[in-house]
Amino acid sequence: MNTIYINTDGGSRGNPGPAAIGVVFSDADGIIIHNHKSCIGRATNNEAEYKAIIKALEILLQSKWFAENNIAEKEVICRLDSQLVVEQINGNYKIKQDHIKLFIAQIRQMISQVHLNISFVHVPREENKLADKLVNQALDQEK
């Protein structure tokens, strides 16, 4: 089974403040398959992190490349540098805010639509540099 890695990041300047997301798809050799960056309006850092995951799943659902390359036979590992978000998605941390519960419900519903083995893991910031760079590029372009 081949593996597709998805690194996501979200951030805001101010908390809340202008926010952006970065998403990087790569293969097991580290070759970048696709990336995405965009501003998402005003959000907190955590909201931006969740919106980055949602965008990654939207790309999986809508991308012609993934359909043509038999992604259904691949394992998908989502890597984030937010341990809080990873643990909330994995059900290990309690979620107190209703709007965060809605993000997680949306993520779970989208995962069921893509019919893939998707896991979420925490990685150090150093291993998420490109996604972080995309966030900052999007925010810088918005100025």
N, C-alpha and C positions, 0 to 999 in steps of 0.2 A: 504494500500500500504506500503510495506517495503521500507526502505531506505538503500542505499549503499553509504558510504562516501569514497571519494578519496582525500587523502591529498597528495599534490605534492609540491616539492621544487626543486630548481635548484640553483647552485652557482658556482662561479669561484674563484680561488685564483689568484688575479690580475684581472683587468677588461679591456680588456679580458685577459684570462689566462686559465690554465688547469681547465676544468669544469666537473661537474657531476650532476646527477639527482637522486632524491629519490621519490618513489611512494608507498603509503600505502593504501590498500583497507580494509575497516572495515565495520561491520554491525552496526545496530542501538544500539546494546549493547556495542559497542566498541571492539568487538572481531575482531582481525586481520584475514582477509581472505587470503590476498596475499600481498607481498611487492616486490619491485624491486629497485635495485641500479645499476648504471653504470656510467662510465666515458664517456664523449661525445666529447673529444678532446678540442680544444681551442674555447672558447666562452665568451661572456659577461654574467653577472648575469641574465639580462633580457632574453637573448637568451636561457640560461639554464632553466629558468622558463617555457618558452614556450615549449621547448623540453620535459620537464617533463610531461606536459599536453598531448602532442602528444603521448608519450610513454604510458600513462595511457589509452588513447583512443585505441591505438593499442592493448593493453592487453584486453580491453573490446571486441574488434572485433575478437581477435584470441583465447581467452581463452576457453578451454573446460569446465572449472568449471562454468563460467558464462552462457554458453549455457545450461549446465545440470541443473542449478539452477534457470531457468526461470527469468533471470534478466530483461526481457522485461516488467515484471509486477512491476518493482521496480523504485523508484525515485533515481536518482544519484545526489549527491551534491559534487562538487569539491571544496575543501577548500585550499586556498593559503594564505600565509602571505605577498604576494606582492599585495598591493592595486592597484598599477599602472596596473599590468597585469590583475587583475580581472576587473577593470573599462574599460580597453581597449577591453577585450573580450566581455564585456556586452554592448559595444558601447557608454559608457558614457564619455570616454576620446578620444581625437583626436590621431591618429597615424600618425607620420611624416615620419618614416623610412619605406622604401619599403619592406625590408626583414621581418620586423615585420608584415606588412600587409599580406605577404605571409604565415607566421605562422598562423595568425588568419583565413585566407581563408582555410588553410589545416585543422585547428581545426573544423571550421564550416562544411566542407565537411565530415569529419569523424563523426561528431555528426549526420549528416543526414543519414549516413550509419548504425549507431547502433540503430536508431529508439527508442531512450530513452528520457525521460524527464530529461535533464541534466542542472543543474544550477551551477553557479560559485559564490562563496562568499569569502570575505576576513575574515581571522581569525587572532588573535594576534599570534605572534611567539610562545608563550607558548603552543598554541593549535596545533602547527605544529612541535613539537620537534622530533618525530620519523622520519618524512620525511627529516628533516634537518640532523639528525644523519646519515641517510643512505647516504646523499650527502657527508658528511665528511668522512664516512667510505670508500666510493668509492675512494675519492681523496687520502686518506691515503694509501690505498692498491696500488694505482698507482705509488707511490714513488719508 
